Amino acid sequence: MAEDVLKEIDEKVKSNKVVLFMKGTPDFPQCGFSAHTVEILKSYGFPFATEDVLADPAVRDGIKRYASWPTIPQIYIDGKFVGGCDILHELHERGELEPMLKAAFAK
Amino acid sequence: MITPQEIKDALGKALPVSMVETQDLTGGGDHWQLIIVSPAFEGKGLIDQHRMVNEALKEQMGDNRIHALALKTYSPSQWEKLGS
């Protein structure tokens, strides 16, 4: 059961260019960190998939184990774990996020 | 709930830190923003830097003494560049 969740998460991560695991939805985020992350991603205009971890406790727990990362939100670009809200914010400020997104969508 | 000193002690036990700045984001003592400068961050990516901090504060996050943690991490050379 627990392993099924990890497999499900892995499939979602691998089959989307950008995936955000968040609390709530982009239109109704349930946490300030998730809201900020959505704002940053939206500013670039690239599409991104989201998963509301509050809708499924198994995913909420599983995503922490999947990345060995204790917090939500989590962002994956091109199948790779990028970080949480702080790291995305930092990459955004440093101008490093746009090239990562462009590279992912150029493939 | 946790004090700035307890945070600094836990970090200091786990890695060499040259600077820690703590900010209580809500006044409740459990939502913190930390600015951390450590030579151990040199040459490491942000994910690894944050992992090291998360690991150092694992116990305090696990039992919810820290409920939310916003991190800014820098190696001494990154920090220097920021200041100049």
Backbone of each chain as ProteinMPNN parsed JSONL, in Angstrom:
{"seq_chain_A": "MAEDVLKEIDEKVKSNKVVLFMKGTPDFPQCGFSAHTVEILKSYGFPFATEDVLADPAVRDGIKRYASWPTIPQIYIDGKFVGGCDILHELHERGELEPMLKAAFAK", "coords_chain_A": {"N_chain_A": [[0.841, -1.203, 0.0], [1.774, 1.327, 0.985], [3.941, 1.464, -0.682], [2.725, 1.575, -3.133], [1.793, 4.159, -3.215], [4.154, 5.638, -3.403], [4.933, 4.845, -5.919], [2.911, 5.845, -7.469], [3.309, 8.593, -7.032], [5.824, 8.852, -8.169], [5.239, 8.319, -10.837], [3.639, 10.507, -11.465], [5.456, 12.584, -11.11], [7.323, 11.975, -13.064], [5.882, 12.147, -15.401], [5.161, 14.707, -15.91], [6.261, 17.981, -16.852], [6.555, 20.014, -15.0], [5.778, 19.74, -11.643], [3.851, 20.47, -8.84], [3.545, 19.751, -5.531], [1.224, 20.502, -3.221], [-0.529, 22.327, -0.568], [-3.889, 22.493, -0.821], [-5.367, 24.09, -3.71], [-4.243, 25.686, -6.804], [-5.987, 27.885, -7.168], [-7.204, 28.035, -4.708], [-5.213, 28.048, -2.424], [-4.117, 26.499, 0.612], [-2.253, 27.31, 2.383], [0.276, 29.555, 3.272], [2.88, 29.231, 2.263], [2.514, 27.452, 0.156], [0.877, 29.057, -1.43], [2.592, 31.143, -2.143], [4.462, 29.782, -3.642], [2.931, 28.942, -5.84], [2.366, 31.447, -6.933], [4.936, 32.287, -7.782], [5.528, 30.293, -9.721], [3.419, 30.708, -11.541], [4.12, 33.169, -12.567], [5.874, 32.765, -14.612], [4.532, 31.68, -16.7], [4.589, 29.109, -17.737], [2.984, 25.913, -18.073], [1.896, 24.015, -15.219], [1.571, 21.036, -13.297], [-0.477, 20.201, -10.504], [-0.78, 18.813, -7.209], [-2.97, 18.202, -4.673], [-2.114, 17.747, -1.491], [-3.615, 17.65, 0.77], [-5.888, 16.401, 0.105], [-5.399, 13.748, 0.175], [-4.165, 11.773, 2.549], [-2.266, 9.759, 2.33], [-0.656, 10.494, 0.199], [0.275, 12.876, 1.182], [1.907, 12.051, 3.272], [3.51, 10.292, 1.853], [4.9, 11.815, -0.067], [6.766, 13.153, 1.395], [8.468, 11.157, 2.129], [9.247, 10.276, -0.349], [10.96, 12.247, -1.406], [12.697, 12.491, 0.667], [12.259, 14.768, 2.212], [11.109, 17.075, 4.515], [8.925, 18.809, 4.35], [6.059, 20.532, 2.902], [5.139, 22.935, 0.498], [6.403, 21.024, -2.375], [8.507, 21.103, -5.206], [8.889, 19.837, -8.44], [10.905, 19.67, -11.26], [11.217, 18.684, -14.551], [11.267, 16.012, -13.764], [12.929, 16.021, -11.598], [13.623, 16.637, -8.138], [13.357, 19.862, -6.907], [13.071, 21.573, -4.732], [11.656, 23.247, -1.845], [9.42, 25.892, -0.879], [11.183, 27.99, -0.05], [13.571, 27.508, -1.461], [12.706, 27.619, -4.107], [11.928, 30.275, -4.199], [14.388, 31.514, -3.794], [15.854, 30.639, -6.057], [14.316, 31.851, -7.994], [14.755, 34.56, -7.39], [17.481, 34.711, -7.912], [17.481, 34.416, -10.587], [17.706, 31.93, -11.696], [15.726, 30.174, -12.114], [14.12, 30.468, -14.422], [15.78, 29.642, -16.663], [15.905, 26.904, -15.978], [13.259, 26.071, -16.252], [12.794, 26.694, -18.931], [14.606, 24.958, -20.164], [13.493, 22.507, -19.46], [11.086, 22.565, -20.86], [11.957, 22.755, -23.414], [12.703, 20.311, -24.211]], "CA_chain_A": [[0.0, 0.0, 0.0], [2.659, 2.485, 1.087], [4.795, 1.476, -1.875], [1.88, 1.992, -4.254], [1.751, 5.621, -3.21], [5.431, 6.134, -3.931], [4.934, 4.592, -7.349], [1.971, 6.83, -8.011], [4.0, 9.886, -6.992], [6.904, 8.783, -9.148], [4.64, 8.444, -12.168], [3.194, 11.892, -11.617], [6.668, 13.405, -11.233], [8.023, 11.668, -14.316], [5.056, 12.363, -16.59], [4.885, 16.136, -16.067], [7.467, 18.822, -16.868], [6.609, 20.686, -13.7], [4.745, 19.297, -10.711], [3.87, 21.081, -7.513], [2.75, 19.121, -4.473], [0.893, 21.661, -2.394], [-1.724, 22.246, 0.265], [-4.942, 23.21, -1.514], [-5.268, 24.157, -5.172], [-3.705, 26.991, -7.207], [-6.97, 28.939, -6.945], [-7.492, 28.132, -3.28], [-4.146, 27.455, -1.616], [-4.483, 26.441, 2.027], [-1.081, 27.579, 3.201], [1.005, 30.692, 2.713], [4.049, 28.779, 1.496], [1.996, 26.917, -1.104], [0.38, 30.185, -2.214], [3.737, 31.867, -2.68], [5.056, 28.929, -4.664], [2.052, 29.043, -7.012], [2.583, 32.78, -7.488], [6.218, 32.286, -8.5], [5.415, 29.459, -10.922], [2.503, 31.353, -12.479], [4.733, 34.365, -13.149], [6.663, 32.399, -15.789], [3.617, 31.338, -17.781], [4.646, 27.704, -18.158], [1.972, 25.118, -17.365], [2.405, 23.086, -14.201], [0.585, 20.156, -12.674], [-0.442, 20.285, -9.051], [-1.423, 17.73, -6.46], [-3.362, 18.693, -3.354], [-1.79, 16.679, -0.53], [-4.642, 17.611, 1.813], [-6.959, 15.534, -0.37], [-4.998, 12.355, 0.335], [-3.152, 11.643, 3.6], [-1.2, 8.846, 1.903], [0.251, 11.287, -0.637], [0.881, 13.862, 2.078], [2.993, 11.362, 3.961], [4.386, 9.639, 0.878], [5.755, 12.76, -0.775], [7.877, 13.477, 2.297], [9.422, 10.041, 2.051], [9.722, 10.182, -1.736], [12.087, 13.155, -1.62], [13.371, 12.681, 1.954], [12.137, 16.204, 2.458], [10.069, 17.008, 5.547], [7.869, 19.823, 4.273], [5.264, 20.781, 1.699], [5.148, 22.411, -0.868], [7.582, 20.483, -3.058], [8.457, 21.354, -6.642], [9.693, 18.961, -9.288], [11.021, 20.129, -12.636], [11.856, 17.692, -15.411], [11.427, 14.76, -13.025], [13.878, 16.124, -10.481], [13.23, 17.453, -6.995], [14.044, 21.162, -6.918], [13.088, 22.103, -3.383], [10.398, 23.754, -1.32], [9.115, 27.297, -1.134], [12.364, 28.86, 0.121], [14.536, 27.288, -2.532], [12.126, 28.154, -5.331], [12.013, 31.731, -4.073], [15.802, 31.884, -3.959], [16.201, 30.423, -7.472], [13.568, 32.887, -8.694], [15.473, 35.817, -7.163], [18.803, 34.633, -8.548], [17.315, 34.303, -12.034], [18.102, 30.588, -12.134], [14.546, 29.331, -12.321], [13.655, 30.546, -15.8], [16.525, 28.699, -17.521], [15.539, 25.514, -15.657], [11.938, 25.82, -16.845], [12.955, 26.705, -20.385], [15.298, 23.724, -20.545], [12.556, 21.398, -19.308], [10.067, 22.616, -21.902], [12.606, 22.688, -24.725], [12.957, 18.905, -24.523]], "C_chain_A": [[0.875, 1.251, 0.0], [3.519, 2.612, -0.167], [4.017, 1.911, -3.118], [1.847, 3.502, -4.368], [3.029, 6.193, -3.801], [5.494, 5.953, -5.442], [4.041, 5.589, -8.081], [2.632, 8.209, -8.104], [5.077, 9.929, -8.073], [6.368, 8.961, -10.572], [4.215, 9.877, -12.46], [4.396, 12.815, -11.866], [7.311, 13.224, -12.604], [7.214, 12.045, -15.557], [4.656, 13.831, -16.779], [6.193, 16.929, -16.05], [7.663, 19.508, -15.522], [5.462, 20.184, -12.835], [4.938, 19.992, -9.374], [2.964, 20.291, -6.582], [2.491, 20.194, -3.427], [-0.288, 21.384, -1.473], [-2.789, 23.122, -0.373], [-4.73, 23.168, -3.015], [-4.708, 25.532, -5.555], [-4.699, 28.136, -6.96], [-7.304, 29.134, -5.461], [-6.406, 27.455, -2.438], [-4.481, 27.55, -0.128], [-3.314, 26.767, 2.944], [-0.27, 28.663, 2.503], [2.176, 30.283, 1.841], [3.609, 28.223, 0.137], [1.536, 28.053, -2.011], [1.539, 30.922, -2.884], [4.394, 31.091, -3.825], [4.25, 28.984, -5.958], [2.279, 30.375, -7.719], [3.861, 32.834, -8.329], [6.074, 31.513, -9.806], [4.528, 30.121, -11.97], [3.18, 32.497, -13.227], [5.525, 34.035, -14.417], [5.797, 31.969, -16.968], [3.715, 29.915, -18.297], [3.566, 26.912, -17.404], [2.624, 24.25, -16.283], [1.267, 22.279, -13.607], [0.65, 20.353, -11.167], [-1.148, 19.088, -8.441], [-1.72, 18.282, -5.066], [-3.137, 17.588, -2.321], [-2.839, 16.583, 0.58], [-5.783, 16.675, 1.422], [-6.638, 14.06, -0.113], [-3.852, 12.216, 1.342], [-1.979, 10.75, 3.182], [-0.18, 9.589, 1.043], [0.989, 12.306, 0.235], [2.077, 13.265, 2.815], [4.018, 10.824, 2.969], [5.355, 10.604, 0.219], [6.952, 13.163, 0.092], [8.944, 12.385, 2.249], [10.04, 9.957, 0.663], [10.969, 11.027, -1.951], [13.008, 13.227, -0.401], [13.399, 14.162, 2.3], [10.925, 16.393, 3.367], [8.871, 17.93, 5.347], [7.191, 19.887, 2.909], [5.079, 22.291, 1.625], [6.498, 21.814, -1.308], [7.415, 20.68, -4.565], [9.407, 20.406, -7.364], [9.707, 19.528, -10.701], [11.782, 19.077, -13.423], [12.177, 16.409, -14.634], [12.36, 14.822, -11.838], [13.347, 17.036, -9.382], [14.044, 18.743, -6.966], [14.117, 21.764, -5.528], [11.691, 22.491, -2.931], [10.249, 25.232, -1.656], [10.36, 28.191, -1.071], [13.324, 28.742, -1.045], [13.999, 27.838, -3.842], [12.218, 29.681, -5.346], [13.437, 32.223, -4.36], [16.231, 31.751, -5.423], [15.54, 31.485, -8.347], [14.33, 34.218, -8.598], [16.821, 35.846, -7.876], [18.71, 34.554, -10.076], [17.671, 32.931, -12.572], [16.902, 29.707, -12.493], [14.1, 29.306, -13.779], [14.444, 29.616, -16.735], [16.178, 27.232, -17.247], [14.213, 25.156, -16.319], [12.047, 25.746, -18.369], [13.585, 25.414, -20.87], [14.342, 22.545, -20.489], [11.55, 21.376, -20.456], [10.649, 22.569, -23.307], [12.789, 21.248, -25.168], [11.852, 18.294, -25.377]], "O_chain_A": [[0.741, 2.119, -0.862], [3.788, 3.713, -0.648], [4.568, 2.527, -4.031], [1.871, 4.058, -5.466], [2.988, 7.123, -4.606], [6.038, 6.795, -6.157], [4.376, 6.095, -9.152], [2.526, 8.897, -9.12], [5.216, 10.917, -8.793], [6.962, 9.657, -11.394], [4.409, 10.387, -13.564], [4.351, 13.702, -12.718], [7.779, 14.181, -13.221], [7.776, 12.239, -16.634], [3.904, 14.159, -17.696], [7.121, 16.587, -15.317], [8.768, 19.574, -14.984], [4.306, 20.204, -13.256], [6.05, 20.084, -8.854], [1.761, 20.177, -6.819], [3.422, 20.728, -2.823], [-0.954, 20.354, -1.579], [-2.629, 24.339, -0.463], [-4.005, 22.316, -3.528], [-4.696, 26.444, -4.729], [-4.293, 29.235, -6.583], [-7.639, 30.233, -5.02], [-6.648, 26.419, -1.817], [-5.05, 28.54, 0.334], [-3.381, 26.527, 4.15], [-0.155, 28.672, 1.278], [2.441, 30.9, 0.809], [4.238, 28.482, -0.889], [1.774, 28.022, -3.219], [1.46, 31.278, -4.059], [4.819, 31.664, -4.829], [4.82, 29.065, -7.046], [2.374, 30.43, -8.946], [3.864, 33.358, -9.443], [6.447, 32.007, -10.87], [4.849, 30.097, -13.159], [2.856, 32.765, -14.383], [5.815, 34.929, -15.212], [6.273, 31.902, -18.101], [2.983, 29.549, -19.217], [3.27, 27.202, -16.245], [3.765, 23.811, -16.428], [0.152, 22.772, -13.437], [1.714, 20.639, -10.618], [-1.99, 18.444, -9.068], [-0.825, 18.768, -4.374], [-3.883, 16.61, -2.28], [-2.942, 15.557, 1.252], [-6.544, 16.213, 2.272], [-7.531, 13.215, -0.181], [-2.701, 12.51, 1.019], [-0.847, 10.954, 3.619], [1.021, 9.341, 1.146], [2.178, 12.559, 0.043], [3.12, 13.903, 2.956], [5.226, 10.888, 3.202], [6.508, 10.253, -0.029], [8.023, 13.475, -0.428], [10.143, 12.652, 2.319], [11.212, 9.609, 0.516], [11.921, 10.588, -2.596], [14.003, 13.951, -0.429], [14.443, 14.721, 2.637], [9.832, 15.93, 3.042], [7.898, 17.844, 6.097], [7.691, 19.366, 1.913], [4.869, 22.895, 2.677], [7.548, 22.059, -0.715], [6.341, 20.459, -5.123], [10.552, 20.204, -6.962], [8.659, 19.83, -11.27], [12.855, 18.633, -13.015], [13.231, 15.802, -14.828], [12.572, 13.824, -11.148], [12.714, 18.058, -9.647], [15.274, 18.711, -6.997], [15.112, 22.397, -5.176], [10.689, 22.121, -3.542], [10.867, 25.744, -2.588], [10.562, 29.043, -1.935], [13.828, 29.742, -1.556], [14.739, 28.454, -4.609], [12.541, 30.291, -6.365], [13.648, 33.207, -5.069], [16.889, 32.638, -5.966], [16.13, 31.959, -9.318], [14.522, 34.908, -9.599], [17.243, 36.886, -8.382], [19.723, 34.616, -10.772], [17.912, 32.775, -13.769], [17.049, 28.643, -13.094], [13.746, 28.253, -14.309], [13.843, 28.879, -17.516], [16.157, 26.414, -18.167], [14.063, 24.07, -16.879], [11.476, 24.862, -19.007], [13.152, 24.841, -21.87], [14.368, 21.679, -21.363], [11.201, 20.311, -20.966], [9.921, 22.367, -24.279], [13.004, 20.98, -26.35], [11.92, 17.115, -25.724]]}, "seq_chain_B": "MITPQEIKDALGKALPVSMVETQDLTGGGDHWQLIIVSPAFEGKGLIDQHRMVNEALKEQMGDNRIHALALKTYSPSQWEKLGS", "coords_chain_B": {"N_chain_B": [[6.88, 25.058, 20.497], [9.81, 27.015, 20.786], [13.017, 28.325, 21.764], [15.161, 30.998, 20.492], [17.771, 30.508, 21.332], [17.779, 27.759, 21.798], [17.405, 26.821, 19.23], [19.768, 27.726, 18.032], [21.625, 26.28, 19.528], [21.02, 23.631, 18.806], [21.594, 23.675, 16.079], [24.303, 24.352, 16.141], [25.372, 22.091, 17.283], [25.198, 20.276, 15.258], [26.39, 21.267, 12.924], [29.113, 23.385, 11.762], [28.591, 26.73, 12.418], [28.726, 30.034, 11.248], [27.129, 32.166, 11.436], [23.916, 32.772, 12.752], [20.704, 33.877, 12.285], [17.706, 34.494, 13.83], [14.219, 34.657, 13.337], [11.138, 35.145, 14.703], [8.267, 34.393, 13.221], [5.549, 34.634, 13.746], [5.242, 35.277, 16.353], [4.513, 33.312, 18.002], [6.411, 31.487, 18.598], [6.819, 29.161, 17.181], [6.865, 29.32, 14.444], [9.39, 29.881, 12.365], [11.884, 31.947, 10.848], [15.031, 31.422, 9.539], [18.28, 32.637, 9.072], [21.173, 31.363, 7.942], [24.634, 31.042, 8.047], [27.192, 29.022, 7.03], [30.338, 27.365, 6.934], [30.168, 24.765, 6.166], [28.387, 24.716, 4.113], [29.642, 25.38, 1.844], [30.167, 25.077, -1.606], [27.991, 23.455, -1.898], [24.719, 22.604, -3.14], [21.479, 24.239, -2.925], [19.489, 22.446, -2.078], [20.92, 20.472, -0.685], [22.058, 22.049, 1.315], [19.782, 22.904, 2.706], [18.829, 20.445, 3.483], [20.733, 19.7, 5.36], [20.226, 21.48, 7.43], [17.562, 20.847, 8.025], [17.98, 18.287, 8.944], [19.5, 18.761, 11.229], [17.61, 19.928, 12.824], [15.697, 18.08, 13.115], [14.49, 16.637, 15.238], [13.222, 18.647, 16.692], [11.447, 19.541, 14.78], [10.01, 17.31, 14.341], [8.588, 16.807, 16.718], [6.996, 18.937, 16.701], [7.767, 21.281, 18.006], [8.925, 23.099, 16.421], [6.966, 24.381, 14.004], [6.816, 25.525, 11.491], [9.274, 26.35, 9.106], [11.252, 28.667, 7.65], [13.881, 29.01, 5.438], [17.035, 30.542, 4.858], [19.989, 29.997, 3.444], [23.538, 30.226, 3.416], [26.85, 29.945, 2.174], [29.981, 31.069, 3.563], [31.317, 32.532, 1.533], [29.291, 33.06, -0.296], [27.687, 34.629, 1.288], [29.297, 36.8, 1.773], [29.447, 37.932, -0.774], [26.858, 38.775, -1.045], [26.682, 40.831, 0.749], [28.346, 42.762, -0.282]], "CA_chain_B": [[7.518, 26.319, 20.861], [11.246, 26.845, 20.999], [13.676, 29.633, 21.888], [16.268, 31.196, 19.55], [18.981, 29.872, 21.848], [17.652, 26.314, 21.586], [17.633, 26.602, 17.798], [21.202, 27.906, 17.784], [22.345, 25.164, 20.139], [20.806, 22.422, 18.001], [22.337, 23.844, 14.829], [25.73, 24.33, 16.464], [25.76, 20.708, 17.574], [25.182, 19.472, 14.035], [27.295, 21.77, 11.887], [29.777, 24.628, 12.131], [27.839, 27.881, 11.92], [29.387, 31.296, 11.544], [26.102, 33.137, 11.792], [22.509, 32.362, 12.711], [19.766, 34.934, 12.634], [16.386, 33.885, 13.986], [13.086, 35.583, 13.383], [9.876, 34.509, 15.049], [7.392, 34.995, 12.21], [4.176, 34.865, 14.215], [5.238, 35.608, 17.775], [4.081, 32.135, 18.749], [7.571, 30.672, 18.946], [6.924, 27.899, 16.435], [7.087, 29.615, 13.016], [10.678, 30.585, 12.372], [12.74, 32.137, 9.684], [16.439, 31.384, 9.93], [19.347, 32.911, 8.111], [22.303, 30.594, 8.463], [25.87, 31.024, 7.268], [28.055, 27.943, 7.52], [31.359, 26.88, 6.004], [29.774, 23.435, 5.677], [27.535, 24.89, 2.926], [30.498, 25.724, 0.7], [30.17, 24.141, -2.726], [26.798, 22.599, -1.901], [23.498, 23.185, -3.685], [20.497, 24.65, -1.918], [18.796, 21.285, -1.503], [21.795, 19.86, 0.321], [22.185, 22.978, 2.439], [18.551, 22.848, 3.504], [18.75, 19.11, 4.099], [21.597, 19.682, 6.552], [19.521, 22.207, 8.491], [16.406, 20.03, 8.41], [18.499, 17.143, 9.705], [19.935, 19.271, 12.54], [16.433, 20.319, 13.616], [14.731, 17.01, 12.871], [13.781, 16.312, 16.477], [12.372, 19.793, 17.039], [10.363, 19.619, 13.798], [9.238, 16.077, 14.486], [7.625, 16.895, 17.825], [6.209, 20.16, 16.461], [8.236, 22.492, 18.678], [8.987, 23.981, 15.255], [5.875, 23.979, 13.112], [7.161, 25.966, 10.138], [10.65, 26.802, 9.072], [11.673, 29.286, 6.394], [15.347, 28.995, 5.511], [17.949, 31.168, 3.915], [21.298, 29.443, 3.801], [24.642, 30.761, 2.62], [28.229, 29.673, 2.55], [30.615, 32.354, 3.882], [31.642, 33.309, 0.332], [28.009, 33.551, -0.835], [27.228, 35.665, 2.208], [30.175, 37.942, 1.526], [29.026, 38.531, -2.048], [25.561, 39.396, -0.819], [26.88, 42.059, 1.509], [29.152, 43.764, -0.974]], "C_chain_B": [[8.977, 26.078, 21.226], [11.89, 28.233, 21.08], [14.784, 29.758, 20.846], [17.538, 30.483, 20.022], [18.945, 28.364, 21.617], [17.886, 25.962, 20.109], [19.123, 26.676, 17.502], [22.008, 26.751, 18.343], [22.234, 23.912, 19.277], [21.588, 22.504, 16.692], [23.833, 23.692, 15.072], [26.25, 22.924, 16.748], [25.959, 19.924, 16.284], [26.155, 19.971, 12.967], [27.952, 23.072, 12.352], [28.997, 25.804, 11.561], [28.579, 29.169, 12.263], [28.375, 32.394, 11.847], [24.721, 32.501, 11.737], [21.663, 33.555, 13.113], [18.393, 34.306, 12.711], [15.317, 34.97, 13.999], [11.82, 34.79, 13.637], [8.787, 35.148, 14.191], [5.996, 35.34, 12.732], [4.119, 35.329, 15.666], [4.844, 34.426, 18.643], [5.223, 31.186, 19.106], [7.66, 29.352, 18.208], [6.993, 28.088, 14.911], [8.345, 30.471, 12.917], [11.233, 30.804, 10.988], [14.178, 32.182, 10.17], [17.322, 31.786, 8.763], [20.601, 32.268, 8.694], [23.485, 30.688, 7.509], [26.771, 29.957, 7.857], [29.09, 27.562, 6.48], [31.018, 25.5, 5.444], [28.914, 23.526, 4.419], [28.35, 25.134, 1.664], [30.437, 24.645, -0.378], [28.942, 23.239, -2.797], [25.61, 23.339, -2.502], [22.505, 23.482, -2.566], [19.801, 23.461, -1.265], [19.631, 20.661, -0.399], [21.939, 20.751, 1.549], [20.953, 22.901, 3.347], [18.385, 21.487, 4.181], [19.558, 19.06, 5.388], [20.906, 20.378, 7.729], [18.313, 21.403, 8.978], [16.838, 18.867, 9.294], [18.868, 17.591, 11.124], [18.735, 19.569, 13.448], [15.306, 19.286, 13.523], [13.838, 16.739, 14.095], [12.761, 17.408, 16.801], [11.217, 19.964, 16.047], [9.427, 18.429, 13.961], [8.204, 16.174, 15.598], [6.873, 18.231, 17.824], [6.595, 21.348, 17.345], [8.48, 23.568, 17.616], [7.918, 23.505, 14.289], [6.19, 24.364, 11.67], [8.532, 26.62, 10.16], [10.937, 27.375, 7.683], [13.181, 29.471, 6.472], [15.995, 29.855, 4.453], [19.337, 30.723, 4.329], [22.375, 29.958, 2.852], [25.96, 30.177, 3.106], [28.862, 31.033, 2.845], [30.906, 33.179, 2.617], [30.368, 33.845, -0.335], [27.511, 34.73, -0.007], [28.001, 36.963, 1.979], [29.724, 38.699, 0.273], [27.724, 39.309, -1.887], [25.713, 40.757, -0.146], [27.552, 43.155, 0.707], [28.353, 44.472, -2.055]], "O_chain_B": [[9.329, 25.092, 21.874], [11.364, 29.199, 20.527], [15.297, 28.748, 20.363], [18.285, 29.927, 19.217], [19.964, 27.76, 21.279], [18.489, 24.937, 19.791], [19.677, 25.816, 16.818], [22.963, 26.29, 17.717], [23.223, 23.217, 19.044], [22.175, 21.516, 16.252], [24.537, 23.01, 14.328], [27.412, 22.61, 16.487], [26.788, 19.016, 16.223], [26.685, 19.175, 12.192], [27.425, 23.771, 13.217], [28.766, 25.869, 10.354], [29.004, 29.377, 13.399], [28.713, 33.419, 12.438], [24.394, 31.782, 10.793], [21.886, 34.165, 14.158], [17.955, 33.654, 11.763], [15.487, 36.039, 14.584], [11.475, 33.881, 12.882], [8.424, 36.304, 14.404], [5.342, 36.243, 12.209], [3.06, 35.73, 16.15], [4.84, 34.521, 19.871], [5.027, 30.206, 19.825], [8.481, 28.504, 18.556], [7.162, 27.115, 14.175], [8.36, 31.63, 13.33], [11.08, 29.98, 10.086], [14.499, 32.907, 11.112], [17.139, 31.34, 7.63], [21.026, 32.597, 9.801], [23.35, 30.443, 6.31], [27.078, 29.984, 9.048], [28.78, 27.446, 5.294], [31.511, 25.111, 4.385], [28.726, 22.525, 3.728], [27.82, 25.101, 0.554], [30.628, 23.46, -0.104], [28.861, 22.361, -3.656], [25.51, 24.56, -2.384], [22.666, 23.041, -1.428], [19.552, 23.459, -0.059], [19.127, 20.356, 0.682], [21.943, 20.268, 2.682], [21.062, 22.841, 4.572], [17.871, 21.388, 5.296], [19.136, 18.464, 6.378], [20.992, 19.926, 8.871], [18.07, 21.29, 10.18], [16.16, 18.511, 10.258], [18.586, 16.892, 12.097], [18.827, 19.475, 14.672], [14.143, 19.572, 13.808], [12.616, 16.629, 13.99], [11.608, 17.134, 17.135], [10.15, 20.462, 16.406], [8.219, 18.53, 13.748], [7.081, 15.689, 15.455], [6.214, 18.6, 18.796], [5.844, 22.319, 17.432], [8.281, 24.759, 17.851], [7.955, 22.371, 13.813], [5.873, 23.623, 10.739], [8.895, 27.337, 11.093], [10.873, 26.668, 6.678], [13.699, 30.018, 7.446], [15.561, 29.891, 3.302], [19.802, 31.032, 5.427], [22.152, 30.103, 1.65], [26.153, 29.947, 4.3], [28.328, 32.056, 2.417], [30.755, 34.401, 2.635], [30.367, 34.952, -0.874], [26.98, 35.703, -0.543], [27.441, 38.058, 1.991], [29.633, 39.927, 0.264], [27.52, 40.353, -2.506], [24.976, 41.701, -0.433], [27.357, 44.34, 0.978], [28.882, 45.35, -2.738]]}, "name": "protein", "num_of_chains": 2, "seq": "MAEDVLKEIDEKVKSNKVVLFMKGTPDFPQCGFSAHTVEILKSYGFPFATEDVLADPAVRDGIKRYASWPTIPQIYIDGKFVGGCDILHELHERGELEPMLKAAFAKMITPQEIKDALGKALPVSMVETQDLTGGGDHWQLIIVSPAFEGKGLIDQHRMVNEALKEQMGDNRIHALALKTYSPSQWEKLGS"}
